[in-house]
Amino acid sequence: MSTVTTVERLGRHVGQSVTLKGWLYNISSKGKLHFVQLRDGTGIVQCVVFKNDVPPELFESLGKLGQESSLEVTGDVKAEPRAPGGYELSVKAGKVYQSVEGYPITPKEHGPDFLLDRRHLWLRSKRPWATMRIRDAVITAVRRFYDERGFVCIDAPVFTPNACEGTSTLFEVGYFEQKAYLTQSGQLYAEAAAMALGKVYTFGPTFRAEKSKTRRHLTEFWMLEPEMAYATLDDVLELAEDMLCAIVQHVLATRKTELQVLERDLSKLEAIQKPFPRLTYDEAAKILAEHPESTFKYGDDFGAPDETILSTRYDRPVMVTRYPEAVKAFYMKRDPANPGKVLCVDVLAPEGIGEIIGGSQREDDLEVLLSRIREHQLPEEFFQWYLDLRRYGSVPHGGFGMGLERTVAWIAGLEHVREASPFPRMMYRITP
């Protein structure tokens, strides 16, 4: 009897007979011998098929298979350092489920539009396969990190009646007899949950109708948003730092093969250790003012070129704190030592990917928060529930948002954030 297993578990079955189920990645033949590369979603293995070891009809049918034909093979597992993954299968039996002809993504160069139009098939190729497994490892690391620290996962609604961070980047949708919007963030709801449960996080899709075509932007992306009651900006900084270190360590421990497929420089990830460099906005502004390629003006938010200049100075993420209140969201608490600044942080990843985390201590004073809502000309009636959090048991609290796709792009060393999403949504793309 053979054991049904997967490519990534072959090391547990050396010398045993196993069955693998998957798809043909590649095949080469030499007379009475087929070298079949089989992929099953967990990896790729070389399957050696001698004509005399299998039924004649199986040997013949294997020789006619096209790329992505579906099949199962049974055989003996052998350690083979020269083979992909370090193991190979000596095939004794098998079955073809479907013989495929004309698979559109052939082993040659294709343009990004061609591949994105066929993203449903492109996911099967080595590079997106490796990226999606790294993405999965990042998600696993995040959930494990917060579970171990006693955080409770809370799901925030996708339909919201109002904006969280201004109205210019909202997707408006019809909601029966009224208007609603696709959420920009789960933060406000996480704040409510933190007042009930102490430490919480939301992790789900968010939407920004931002007309940007840069390599850093998607219109739909996943956001992790932890929120803590009785927390200051220092607590937020420490949590973000610990989390990023834990994520990178988990990916290095569990996805080294996938990182190698992407030709990622592992030494750059191994350098991600505490402490992270920390700059105030003013310190960062001074660096930019002295940089010959910067066009930054003091008082502005940092653009992508500014973030690149700052982040490339370091071998690990840099934390920039205390931005001018004019460029940040209404809910951020002003710095008591300098009311023109807010107690916030942006975490800029190295290697030019830009901001991956934005967070702050939240404004916990009812009157100040109400005045900020009015300053931003937000609809007061929609925020009454949010103001209730300051009316009934208000405490210092804070949290942050981490964009999953940008984080994956940084860790995997991707050029464009669209590669970090299984089915990316951009200003000019909503298919497949």
Summary of the structure (lengths in Angstrom):
residues: 432
radius of gyration: 25.8
end to end distance: 41.9
largest distance: 84.2
contacts: 1366
relative contact order: 0.11
helix: 35%
strand: 29%
